[in-house]
Amino acid sequence: MKVSDHFIKTIIEKKQINSQGFFDKTKMEYFVTKLYQVLFLKQTLNTENQIGIEFEELHVLLLNLLNNTSNDEVFAEKNTDDFFLALPDIYNTLILDAESILEFDPATESLEEILLSYPGFFATYVYRISHQLWIQKVKILPRVISEYGHSRTGIDIHPGAVIGKHFFIDHGTGIVIGETVVIGNHVKLYQGVTLGALNVSKDKANKKRHPNIEDHVIIYSGATILGGDTTIGRDSIIGGNVWITQNVPSNSLVYNKSEIRIKDNGPLPESLTFVI
């Protein structure tokens, strides 16, 4: 079957309208993984000179990525420099995130284990570098980076979200954090948590659509918290599988009460003795 010349021309025209420049996703993925390796993983050579060379390579990579998505050399150079100036603070915050995992997760014994194997930490790393580009008003690239992290970990964090220090994701698969979410310090999330909007509507694009989570909150697996006016007060615990669309005061415990029935459909006795 021969595709018509008219259809081919239509595709080319649409690509010219919808794209600011050629974007190489392979280079983006290499930049994200290479930066992670330089920051956190042991290299063959860990000398200052070698790490300096690797940062120069990363600088060139990011510059090329920004050039390709903006077609503005001045914009690309400034935002590349700004990103690397912010990198020490990003690194220090990520170390705090990793230390929180080490402190609270009984399944891990070392920072090295976290850095090598924890998807929640890698997703947090991807969020923090994409968020930096987002606040620098870089278009497209932060979203592409965040979706790469999503595909790697199953954790979907919009780069526009604001997340404080000592952030802890345990397991993580299925977590969704929307664009206008604001999360405080020392917050822990478990798998399947959704921090989302009450409805999806284009006219709310520039409005606060997602919830606020204050300091020292724990949200257990499967919980859904929706709405831009919804705030979970500090030091609260949100149990698994709850659905919240209103404010929760500080120091609250929110959970679903389960009812267990035995086979005769009667209530479970206060105590049972099993003889095997």
BELQUI-V305144 format. One line per field, one symbol per residue. phi: phi as a letter, one per 30 degrees, with the letter a starting at -180 (. if undefined). psi: psi as a letter, one per 20 degrees, with the letter a starting at -180 (. if undefined). burial: + if it has 9 or more other ideal C-beta (glycine too) atoms within 8 Angstrom, else -. A space follows every 10 residues. Layout:
BEGIN
phi=???
psi=???
burial=???
END
This chain:
BEGIN
phi=.cdddddddd dddddddcbd ldbcdddddd dddddddddb cdcdbcdedd dddddddddd ddedddddcc hbddeddddd dddddddedd edddddeddd dddccddcca deddddbcdd ddddededdd ddddddidci eedddddddd ddbicccddd dcbddhdbcc ijeidbbdec dbcdchcbbc eidccbcdac bddceccdcb dcbddhccbd eidbbbjdcc bcdeicbcdd idbbbbdcde icbcadddcc bdddidddde bbcccc
psi=pppqhggghg ggghhhgipi rppohghghg gghgggghhh qprgpkqhgg hgghhgghgg ghggghghih kogggggghg ghghhihghg ghhhggghhh ghhioiiqiq hggghhiohh gghgggghhh hghgijkpqg ghhgghhghg hhijpoopii qoparlpopp fhpjpporgj qppbqlppqr qjppnaqhro phijhkroiq rpoaqkqpor piqppqpijp poqqkqporq jqopjrqpqq kqopqpoqpp qrhjjrqprh qqppp.
burial=-------+-- ---------- +-+---++++ ++-+++++-- +-+------+ +--++-+++- ++++++++++ ----+++-++ -+++-+---+ +-++-+++++ ++--+--+-- --+++--+++ ++++++++++ ++++-+-+-+ ++++++-+++ -++++++++- +-++-+++++ -+++++++-+ +-++-+++++ +++++++--- ---+----++ ++++++++++ ++++++++-+ ++++-+++++ -+-+---+-- -+-++----- ---------- ------
END
